Amino acid sequence: MAVEEGRVVGVFQIQSDGVFQAHGSALIVRPDRRGLGIGRRLVVEGFDRAGGRRIDLLATKSSREFYRGFRHAETRSFRIRPDGDDDTW
């Protein structure tokens, strides 16, 4: 969690087995605080705390450039929805 002047400005939710695999579920930074390195710090700190060798995550079209700023491998993935709804991710 990133806090400035007592206010939460960002969060990163991550789950990990602590050895190999981690999954980033959500990275949220207040719109007025984006572009200041908060998201990057949250991901780096989350990875350090969670352990493991990699973080897998799903990126929205608008967040792909942000994640490309990390050492990474882009892969094809599937998002399975029981209701068949398409949220254009």
PyMOL commands that set and color helices and strands:
alter all, ss='L'
color gray80, all
select helices_A, chain A and resi 31-33+38-50+61-68
alter helices_A, ss='H'
color red, helices_A
select strands_A, chain A and resi 2-4+7-16+21-29+54-57
alter strands_A, ss='S'
color yellow, strands_A
deselect
rebuild
show_as cartoon
